[in-house]
C-alpha cells in the first residue's frame, strides 16, 4: 500500500483539480464528519499496527480529497459574496485600496498588487493588479499606502491569439481576476497600514539596493546582481534575458531553489563545527532555518523562493533530526504543506519545475554518477556537476518544451561553467551584504564581483551565439507531455532493473507518441486559413497555405509586438520566423483567397471607394466613419466584418448596431480566423 503521505498528496491534488475545473462546493460540516471518522477508526489502527486497514485508508483518501476541494473553493475569491466586484452597486464606485507590495516603475506607469478593502464604505476582499499613471503623487507611493480611488477595474482577459501565453489563467491561479489603470487625478492618499516586520525587510532591501548601486558594478552586472540577491529582474535587458534562456541557464536569474540550495550549502559549511558542541545539532538546525527564511524574506518572499524555502526546510529537518525518512518523504510533506497553504500553486510552472528538478536529481544523479569512475579529485567534481545537470534536465526538459517550446542544446556546457560561477558570485554577494556597513571592504568585494559577473555574462552570450544554440518551435500537447514522462520512467526502470517488459511498454508508448507527432505534422497539410491577430498596435494578418504563410502588417507593429502576438503561432505551424513586414496596408486592398474575397481598408481607402466592393470578409482599421450604403451591402452579402485598431468608439457601436452578429471586434472578441 502507498505511504499515507503519498496517498494524502495524490487525493489532495485530485480534490484541488476538481474544485478548479468544476463548481463543486464542499460544506465544512462534511470535512468535520470525515475528520472525526478518521480520528475514531484510523488513528487507532495506525498507532497499534503501524498500517492502514481498508476502511481507514478509504476514509483517509476521501478526507483529503474533500480538503482539496474545500480549499480550492475557498481560493476562488471571485465566487465569494464579499469579493469587491460582487458588492458593487453603481457604475463608478469608490474603492479603498491598500498596496501590498512596493510599486515597480514601468515605462509609463507604476505597477503593483493591491487589496480592495472596501467598496463605497462596504467592507470587501480581493486582490487587484494596478497601474498608476506616472506623476508627482504616484512616484511617492510605497508599500502599505491606503488610497481612495475612482477608477474602472476590468476583468483580466487574453487577446485570444492562437497559441499565445494564457495570461488570464496565469493570474487566476494567483487569485487575481481584475486590473485597472489609475489616472493621477482619480486617487488620493488616505493613510498607511504597513506591517512593521515587512516594512523592516523592505528597508533592508532598499539599503542593500542602494549599496549595490553605489559600487563600481557596470549597469548590466548591477542588474544581474539585483536579480540574484533581491529577486529584481525588471532592470535586466531583454537581450540578456534571452541569452540566459537560450543558453539553458535562465534559472540562474530567477531566485529559486538553486539559490536557496547554494545559500544552504555555503552557510552549512561555516556552521558545521557547531555540531561538535553539546546540543550543537539544534543550534545548527535553528541557525540554518533562520538564514534560509531571512534570505527568503530578503528576496521579497517571491513564490519561487517561498516554495524552495519550504522544500529545503523539510529536507533539512528530516536530515538533521535523523528520522527514518527519505528525501522523497520530505519532498512530499513539503509539497503537501504548500498545497494546503495555497491550493492553486499546483498550476504554477515554477512549482512544477522545482519539484520535478529535485526529484529527478535525487533519483537520476546517483545512478548516472555510478556509471563512470573518475580517479582525480577535480575530474570527479566535474563529473558530479555534470550528472546533476543531466539529471535536472531529464526531469524538466519535457515541461520546458510544453511551456517554452524550445530546448537549449548547449545546456550541459553552459551549466558546467555558469553554476560554479553562480556559486562563487552568490558567495561574493553574501560577503558584500555582510560587509556593506564597511564601505572600503565592500568596495573591494564589489570589484571582484564585477569581474565575475562580466565573465559569467560573457560566457552566456558566447554560448547563445554558437550554431544551433537553441531548438525552437517545439510544441507538445498535454497528452504528449504525459507520454514523454511515462517513456522516461519506463526506459529508466528497464535500464536500471534489467527488466525487458519495461522496455516493451516504453517502446509502445514511444510509438504512440510518434503517431501523435506525425498526426500533428500532417494536420496542417492542405489547411488554408486567414488569421487576423488581436494586436495592441497596428495590423497583423497571416494568410496560411499548409505550412507556408504570407504575413501582412503595418509598419507600427514592432519586434516586441510580434513576440507577444504572432511568433508563437508561426513556430507552432512551422511558418517563417522573420519579422519582414509587408508594404504599408494604407488604403483599400482586395485579396482573392480560393472562392473567398477579402477586402482590407482604412479610412483613406473607404473615402476613395467608388461604388460598393463585394467581399465575403471585410477588415477595417483606423476608420472613424463608414457610409450607410456600405454597411447595408455588407449586412446582406458579407460573412463577417472584422474591426481592428484605430476605430472610434462611436463608429464601433454604430457598426455593431447595424450589423449585429456579423461583426467581430478584435479588441473585445479576440483574434479571428477563417478557412478558405
C-alpha positions in Angstrom: 0.0 0.0 0.0 1.1 3.6 -0.7 2.5 5.6 2.1 0.0 7.8 4.0 1.8 11.0 2.8 1.7 10.0 -0.8 -2.0 9.0 -0.5 -2.8 12.3 1.0 -0.8 14.2 -1.6 -2.5 12.4 -4.6 -6.0 12.7 -3.3 -5.4 16.4 -2.2 -4.3 17.1 -5.8 -7.3 15.5 -7.3 -9.6 17.5 -5.0 -7.9 20.8 -5.9 -8.1 20.0 -9.6 -11.8 19.1 -9.3 -12.6 22.3 -7.5 -10.8 24.4 -10.1 -12.4 22.9 -13.2 -15.8 22.1 -11.7 -18.0 24.3 -9.5 -18.4 21.8 -6.7 -18.9 23.3 -3.2 -17.7 21.3 -0.2 -19.6 22.1 3.1 -17.4 22.5 6.1 -19.5 20.1 8.2 -18.7 17.2 5.8 -14.9 17.8 6.4 -15.5 17.7 10.2 -17.5 14.5 9.9 -14.8 12.8 7.8 -12.1 14.0 10.2 -14.0 12.6 13.2 -14.4 9.2 11.4 -10.7 9.2 10.6 -9.9 10.0 14.2 -12.1 7.2 15.6 -11.3 4.5 13.1 -8.0 5.4 11.5 -5.5 6.8 14.1 -6.0 3.9 16.5 -5.2 1.3 13.7 -2.1 3.3 12.6 -0.8 3.7 16.2 -1.3 0.0 17.0 -0.5 -1.9 13.8 1.5 0.8 12.1 -0.6 0.4 9.0 -3.9 1.3 7.5 -6.8 -1.0 7.3 -9.1 -0.8 4.2 -11.8 1.4 5.8 -9.2 3.8 7.3 -7.3 4.1 4.0 -10.5 4.9 2.0 -11.7 7.4 4.6 -8.3 9.0 4.7 -8.3 9.5 0.9 -11.8 10.8 0.9 -11.0 13.2 3.7 -8.0 14.7 1.8 -10.0 14.8 -1.5 -12.6 16.9 0.2 -10.0 19.0 1.9 -8.5 19.8 -1.5 -11.9 20.6 -2.9 -12.8 22.8 0.0 -9.5 24.7 0.0 -9.8 25.1 -3.8 -13.2 26.6 -3.5 -12.1 29.0 -0.8 -9.2 30.1 -3.0 -11.6 31.2 -5.7 -12.1 34.7 -4.3 -14.3 35.7 -7.2 -17.0 33.4 -6.0 -17.1 34.9 -2.5 -20.0 37.1 -1.7 -17.7 39.8 -0.3 -15.4 39.9 -3.3 -15.3 43.6 -4.3 -16.9 43.1 -7.7 -19.8 41.2 -6.2 -20.8 44.1 -3.9 -20.6 47.0 -6.4 -23.9 48.8 -6.7 -23.1 51.6 -9.1 -21.0 52.1 -12.2 -18.5 54.4 -10.6 -17.8 53.1 -7.1 -15.1 54.5 -4.8 -12.6 51.8 -3.8 -10.5 51.8 -0.6 -7.3 50.1 -1.7 -4.1 49.1 0.2 -0.9 48.4 -1.6 0.6 45.1 -0.6 3.9 45.4 -2.4 6.4 48.1 -3.4 5.3 49.7 -6.7 7.6 48.8 -9.6 8.4 51.5 -12.2 7.4 50.7 -15.8 7.9 52.8 -18.9 4.7 54.8 -18.5 3.3 53.7 -15.1 3.9 52.2 -11.7 2.8 48.6 -11.3 1.8 46.9 -8.0 -0.6 44.5 -6.4 -3.2 45.8 -4.0 -6.1 44.5 -1.9 -9.5 46.1 -2.2 -10.6 46.7 1.5 -13.9 48.5 0.8 -16.3 49.5 -2.0 -18.3 52.6 -1.2 -17.6 52.1 2.5 -18.7 48.4 2.4 -16.0 46.0 3.6 -14.7 43.8 0.8 -12.0 41.3 -0.2 -9.9 40.6 -3.2 -6.6 41.4 -4.9 -6.2 43.6 -7.9 -3.4 44.5 -10.3 -3.0 48.2 -10.6 -1.1 50.5 -13.0 -0.7 54.1 -11.7 -0.2 56.9 -14.2 3.2 58.5 -13.7 3.1 61.7 -11.8 4.2 63.6 -8.7 1.8 61.6 -6.4 2.4 58.2 -7.8 6.2 58.4 -7.7 5.9 58.7 -3.8 3.7 55.6 -3.5 5.0 52.8 -1.3 4.1 49.5 0.4 1.2 49.8 2.9 -0.3 53.0 1.5 -4.1 53.1 1.6 -5.7 55.1 -1.1 -9.2 56.1 -2.3 -9.6 55.6 -6.0 -12.4 56.1 -8.5 -11.4 54.1 -11.5 -12.8 51.2 -13.5 -11.5 47.7 -12.6 -11.7 45.4 -15.5 -11.6 41.6 -15.8 -8.2 40.3 -16.9 -8.5 38.8 -20.4 -6.3 37.3 -23.1 -6.0 38.7 -26.6 -7.3 35.5 -28.0 -4.4 35.0 -30.4 -3.7 31.4 -31.3 -1.0 29.7 -29.1 -0.4 32.9 -27.1 0.6 32.8 -23.4 -2.5 32.3 -21.3 -2.1 35.4 -19.1 -5.6 35.2 -17.7 -5.0 31.7 -16.3 -1.6 32.8 -15.0 -3.2 35.5 -12.9 -6.3 33.5 -12.0 -4.3 30.8 -10.2 -2.8 33.6 -8.1 -6.3 34.8 -7.1 -6.1 37.9 -9.3 -9.1 38.4 -11.7 -9.2 42.2 -12.3 -6.8 45.0 -13.2 -7.1 48.8 -13.5 -5.3 51.9 -14.8 -5.5 54.7 -12.2 -5.1 58.2 -13.5 -3.2 60.7 -11.4 -6.4 62.8 -10.7 -8.5 59.8 -9.8 -7.0 58.9 -6.5 -5.9 60.3 -3.2 -3.8 59.1 -0.3 -5.9 58.1 2.7 -3.3 56.8 5.1 -0.8 53.9 5.7 -1.2 50.4 7.1 2.2 48.8 6.7 3.3 45.7 8.6 6.3 46.8 10.8 8.1 43.5 10.2 7.6 43.5 6.4 8.5 47.2 6.4 11.8 46.3 8.1 12.5 43.8 5.3 11.7 46.5 2.7 14.0 48.9 4.4 16.8 46.3 4.4 16.2 45.6 0.7 16.3 49.3 -0.1 19.6 49.7 1.9 21.2 46.8 0.0 19.9 48.0 -3.3 21.4 51.5 -2.7 24.7 49.8 -1.5 24.9 47.9 -4.8 24.1 51.0 -6.9 26.9 52.9 -5.2 29.6 50.4 -6.2 31.7 50.1 -9.4 29.4 47.4 -10.8 28.6 48.0 -14.5 24.9 48.6 -15.4 24.4 45.1 -16.8 26.3 43.4 -13.9 24.3 45.5 -11.4 21.0 44.2 -12.9 22.2 40.6 -12.6 23.4 41.2 -9.0 20.0 42.6 -8.0 18.3 39.6 -9.7 20.5 37.1 -7.8 20.1 38.6 -4.4 16.9 40.7 -4.3 14.8 38.9 -7.0 14.5 42.1 -9.0 14.5 41.3 -12.7 12.9 44.5 -14.1 16.3 46.1 -14.8 17.6 43.2 -16.8 18.0 43.9 -20.5 15.7 41.8 -22.8 18.6 40.6 -24.9 20.5 39.4 -21.8 17.4 37.5 -20.5 17.1 35.9 -23.9 20.7 34.9 -23.9 20.3 33.2 -20.5 17.2 31.5 -21.7 18.8 30.3 -25.0 21.8 29.0 -23.1 19.7 26.9 -20.7 20.6 28.9 -17.5 17.6 31.1 -17.1 17.2 29.6 -13.6 20.3 31.5 -12.5 18.5 34.8 -12.9 15.3 33.7 -11.2 15.8 33.4 -7.5 14.6 29.9 -6.7 15.6 26.5 -5.3 19.1 26.7 -6.8 19.9 29.9 -4.9 18.3 28.6 -1.6 20.3 25.4 -2.1 23.6 27.4 -2.6 22.8 29.5 0.5 22.2 26.3 2.5 25.5 24.8 1.3 27.6 27.9 2.0 26.1 28.5 5.5 26.1 24.8 6.3 29.9 24.7 5.5 30.6 27.5 8.0 28.1 26.4 10.7 29.1 22.7 10.6 31.6 23.0 13.5 28.6 23.9 15.8 27.5 20.2 15.6 30.5 19.3 17.8 29.1 21.3 20.7 26.6 19.9 23.2 23.2 20.5 21.7 25.0 21.7 18.6 22.6 19.9 16.2 19.7 22.0 17.5 21.8 25.2 17.3 22.9 24.3 13.8 19.4 23.5 12.6 17.9 26.6 14.1 20.5 28.9 12.6 20.2 27.2 9.2 16.4 27.7 9.2 16.7 31.3 10.3 19.2 32.0 7.5 17.1 30.3 4.8 14.0 32.2 5.8 15.8 35.5 6.2 17.1 35.1 2.6 13.6 34.3 1.5 12.2 37.5 3.1 15.2 39.5 1.7 14.2 38.5 -1.8 10.6 39.6 -1.2 9.3 36.2 -0.4 8.6 35.5 -4.1 6.6 32.3 -4.8 9.7 30.5 -6.1 11.8 31.3 -3.0 8.9 30.5 -0.7 8.5 27.1 -2.3 12.2 26.4 -2.2 12.4 27.5 1.4 9.6 25.2 2.5 11.0 22.4 0.5 14.6 22.7 1.8 13.3 23.3 5.4 11.6 19.9 5.4 14.6 18.2 3.8 16.9 19.8 6.4 14.6 18.8 9.2 14.5 15.2 8.0 18.3 15.0 7.7 19.2 16.8 10.9 16.6 15.1 13.2 17.8 11.8 11.8 14.3 10.4 11.3 13.9 7.2 9.4 12.7 9.0 6.3 13.9 9.6 2.8 14.3 12.7 0.8 11.3 11.6 -1.2 9.2 11.7 2.0 10.5 15.1 2.9 9.7 16.4 -0.6 6.1 15.0 -0.4 5.5 16.6 3.0 6.7 20.0 1.8 4.5 19.8 -1.3 1.6 18.8 0.9 2.1 21.8 3.1 2.5 24.2 0.2 -0.7 22.9 -1.4 -2.6 23.2 1.9 -1.4 26.8 2.2 -2.0 27.8 -1.5 -4.0 25.1 -3.3 -3.6 26.6 -6.8 0.1 26.6 -6.5 0.0 23.2 -8.4 -0.7 25.2 -11.6 2.3 27.4 -11.3 5.1 26.5 -13.7 7.8 27.2 -11.0 6.2 24.8 -8.6 6.2 22.0 -11.2 9.7 22.7 -12.4 11.2 22.9 -8.9 9.8 19.6 -7.7 10.5 17.8 -10.9 14.1 19.0 -10.9 14.8 18.0 -7.3 13.0 14.6 -7.7 14.9 13.9 -10.9 18.3 14.8 -9.3 17.5 12.6 -6.3 16.6 9.7 -8.5 18.9 10.0 -11.5 22.1 11.6 -10.2 23.3 8.7 -8.1 22.6 6.3 -10.9 24.4 8.4 -13.5 27.3 9.1 -11.2 27.9 5.3 -10.7 28.2 4.7 -14.5 31.8 6.1 -14.6 34.6 6.3 -12.0 36.8 9.4 -12.4 40.1 8.9 -10.4 41.1 12.5 -10.0 39.5 14.9 -7.4 38.9 17.7 -10.0 37.6 15.3 -12.6 35.3 13.7 -10.0 33.8 17.1 -9.1 33.2 17.9 -12.7 31.5 14.6 -13.2 29.3 15.2 -10.2 28.2 18.5 -11.5 27.7 17.0 -15.0 25.4 14.3 -13.6 23.5 16.8 -11.6 22.9 19.0 -14.7 21.9 16.0 -16.8 19.6 14.7 -14.0 17.9 18.0 -13.6 17.4 18.4 -17.4 15.9 14.9 -17.7 13.2 15.8 -15.2 12.4 19.3 -16.6 13.0 19.3 -20.3 9.5 17.9 -21.2 7.9 20.6 -19.1 10.2 23.2 -20.8 9.1 22.0 -24.2 5.5 22.3 -23.1 5.7 25.8 -21.7 8.6 27.4 -23.6 8.6 25.4 -26.9 12.4 25.4 -27.0 15.4 23.3 -25.9 18.8 24.8 -25.1 21.2 22.4 -26.9 24.3 23.6 -25.0 22.7 23.4 -21.6 25.4 21.0 -20.3 28.3 23.1 -21.4 26.8 26.3 -20.0 25.8 24.7 -16.7 29.2 23.3 -16.2 30.7 26.8 -16.3 27.8 29.0 -15.0 26.6 27.0 -12.0 30.1 27.0 -10.3 30.4 30.7 -11.2 26.9 31.4 -9.7 28.1 29.6 -6.5 31.1 31.9 -6.3 29.1 35.0 -7.3 26.4 34.4 -4.8 29.0 33.8 -2.1 30.7 37.1 -3.0 27.3 38.8 -2.9 26.7 37.4 0.6 30.1 38.6 1.6 29.3 42.0 0.2 26.0 42.1 2.1 27.8 41.2 5.3 30.4 43.9 4.8 28.0 46.5 3.4 28.4 48.6 6.6 32.2 48.7 6.0 32.5 50.7 2.7 36.2 50.0 1.9 36.0 46.2 2.2 32.6 46.1 0.5 34.0 48.1 -2.4 36.9 45.6 -2.7 34.4 42.7 -2.9 32.4 44.7 -5.5 35.4 45.0 -7.8 35.9 41.2 -7.7 32.2 40.7 -8.1 32.1 42.9 -11.2 34.8 40.8 -12.8 33.0 37.6 -12.0 29.6 38.9 -13.3 31.3 40.2 -16.5 32.8 36.8 -17.2 29.5 35.0 -16.4 27.6 37.2 -18.8 30.2 36.8 -21.5 30.1 33.0 -21.3 26.3 33.1 -21.6 26.3 35.5 -24.6 29.1 33.4 -26.3 27.1 30.2 -25.8 24.0 31.9 -27.3 26.0 32.8 -30.4 27.1 29.2 -31.1 25.5 27.5 -34.1 22.1 25.8 -33.3 22.3 27.1 -29.7 18.6 26.5 -29.2 15.9 24.4 -30.9 12.7 26.4 -31.2 9.2 25.8 -32.2 8.7 22.5 -30.4 5.1 22.3 -29.4 3.7 19.3 -27.4 0.2 18.8 -26.1 -0.6 17.8 -22.5 -1.2 14.2 -23.6 2.2 14.2 -25.3 3.8 15.7 -22.2 2.5 12.8 -20.1 3.6 10.3 -22.7 7.2 11.7 -22.6 7.4 11.4 -18.8 5.9 7.8 -19.0 8.6 6.9 -21.6 11.3 8.3 -19.3 10.0 6.2 -16.4 9.6 3.0 -18.4 13.0 3.1 -20.1 14.8 4.1 -16.8 13.1 1.2 -15.0 14.1 -1.2 -17.8 17.7 0.0 -17.9 18.4 0.0 -14.2 16.3 -3.0 -13.2 17.2 -5.0 -16.3 13.5 -5.9 -17.0 12.5 -6.3 -20.7 8.8 -5.7 -20.0 9.6 -2.1 -19.1 11.4 -1.6 -22.4 8.4 -3.1 -24.3 5.9 -0.8 -22.6 8.3 2.1 -23.2 8.6 1.3 -26.9 4.8 1.0 -27.2 4.5 4.5 -25.6 7.1 5.8 -28.0 5.2 4.5 -31.0 2.0 6.3 -29.7 4.0 9.5 -29.2 5.4 9.3 -32.8 1.9 8.7 -34.1 0.6 11.8 -32.4 3.5 13.9 -33.6 3.1 12.7 -37.2 -0.7 13.4 -37.0 0.2 17.0 -35.8 2.7 17.4 -38.7 0.3 16.3 -41.4 -2.6 18.1 -39.8 -1.6 21.3 -41.5 -1.1 19.9 -44.9 -3.8 21.3 -47.2 -5.2 23.6 -44.5 -5.7 27.1 -45.7 -6.8 29.9 -43.3 -6.5 33.6 -42.7 -5.7 34.9 -39.2 -6.5 38.4 -38.0 -4.4 38.9 -34.9 -5.5 41.0 -32.0 -2.5 43.3 -31.9 -2.0 46.1 -29.4 -0.8 48.3 -32.2 -1.3 48.4 -36.0 -2.5 45.5 -38.2 -1.1 41.9 -38.3 -2.6 39.4 -40.7 -1.4 35.9 -41.8 -2.6 34.0 -44.8 -1.7 30.3 -44.4 -1.5 27.6 -47.0 -0.3 24.5 -45.3 2.9 25.5 -43.5 3.6 28.4 -45.7 2.4 31.9 -44.8 2.1 35.3 -46.2 2.3 37.9 -43.5 0.9 41.4 -43.8 1.4 44.1 -41.2 1.5 47.9 -40.9 4.9 49.4 -40.0 3.9 50.2 -36.4 3.9 46.5 -35.4 7.4 46.3 -33.8 9.5 43.3 -32.8 8.1 43.2 -29.2 4.6 43.1 -30.5 5.5 40.3 -32.9 6.9 38.3 -30.0 3.7 38.7 -27.9 1.2 38.3 -30.7 2.4 36.3 -33.7 5.6 34.3 -33.3 4.1 31.5 -31.1 1.7 30.6 -33.9 4.5 30.9 -36.5 6.5 28.4 -34.5 3.5 26.1 -34.0 2.7 25.9 -37.6 6.3 25.9 -38.9 6.0 29.2 -40.8 8.7 31.7 -41.3 10.3 33.4 -38.4 11.4 36.6 -39.9 9.8 39.9 -38.9 9.7 41.1 -42.5 6.6 43.2 -42.9 4.5 43.7 -46.0 4.2 47.1 -47.6 2.1 49.6 -45.9 -1.5 48.5 -45.9 -2.8 52.0 -46.2 -5.8 52.5 -48.5 -8.0 49.7 -49.8 -6.9 46.2 -51.0 -8.6 43.1 -52.3 -7.3 39.6 -51.9 -8.7 36.5 -53.7 -8.5 33.5 -51.4 -9.9 30.5 -53.2 -13.6 31.2 -53.6 -13.5 33.9 -50.9 -12.8 37.6 -51.4 -11.1 39.6 -48.6 -11.4 43.4 -48.5 -8.9 45.3 -46.2 -9.2 49.1 -45.8 -8.5 52.1 -43.6 -10.3 55.4 -43.6 -8.4 56.6 -46.7 -9.5 53.5 -48.7 -13.1 53.9 -47.5 -13.2 57.6 -48.7 -11.7 56.8 -52.1 -14.0 53.9 -52.8 -16.1 54.2 -55.9 -19.2 52.0 -55.7 -19.6 49.2 -53.3 -17.0 46.5 -53.0 -18.3 43.0 -53.0 -16.5 40.9 -50.4 -17.0 37.9 -48.2 -14.8 39.2 -45.4 -14.1 42.8 -44.6 -11.3 44.0 -42.3 -11.4 47.7 -41.2 -8.8 49.6 -39.2 -8.1 53.3 -38.5 -11.7 54.2 -39.5 -13.9 56.9 -38.0 -16.8 56.9 -40.5 -18.4 54.4 -42.7 -21.1 55.1 -45.3 -24.5 53.5 -44.6 -24.8 52.1 -48.1 -21.6 50.1 -47.5 -22.9 48.7 -44.2 -26.3 47.7 -45.8 -24.5 45.9 -48.6 -22.1 44.1 -46.2 -25.1 43.2 -44.0 -26.6 41.3 -46.9 -23.6 39.8 -48.7 -20.6 39.7 -46.4 -20.0 36.8 -43.9 -18.0 38.8 -41.3 -16.9 42.3 -40.7 -13.7 42.4 -38.6 -12.9 45.6 -36.7 -9.3 46.2 -35.9 -7.3 49.0 -34.2 -7.9 52.7 -34.6 -11.7 52.6 -34.9 -13.5 55.2 -32.8 -15.9 54.2 -30.0 -18.9 55.7 -31.7 -18.1 54.1 -35.0 -17.7 50.7 -33.4 -21.1 51.0 -31.7 -22.7 52.1 -34.9 -21.3 49.2 -36.9 -22.2 46.7 -34.2 -25.8 48.1 -34.0 -26.2 47.9 -37.8 -24.6 44.5 -38.5 -25.0 42.8 -35.1 -23.7 39.2 -35.1 -21.8 39.7 -38.4 -19.3 42.0 -36.5 -16.2 40.6 -34.9 -14.4 43.2 -32.7 -10.8 42.1 -32.3 -10.3 44.1 -29.1 -13.4 42.6 -27.4 -13.7 39.2 -29.0 -10.0 38.3 -29.6 -8.3 37.1 -32.8 -10.4 35.9 -35.7 -9.7 33.2 -38.3 -11.5 31.7 -41.3 -10.7 28.9 -43.7 -10.8 29.2 -47.4 
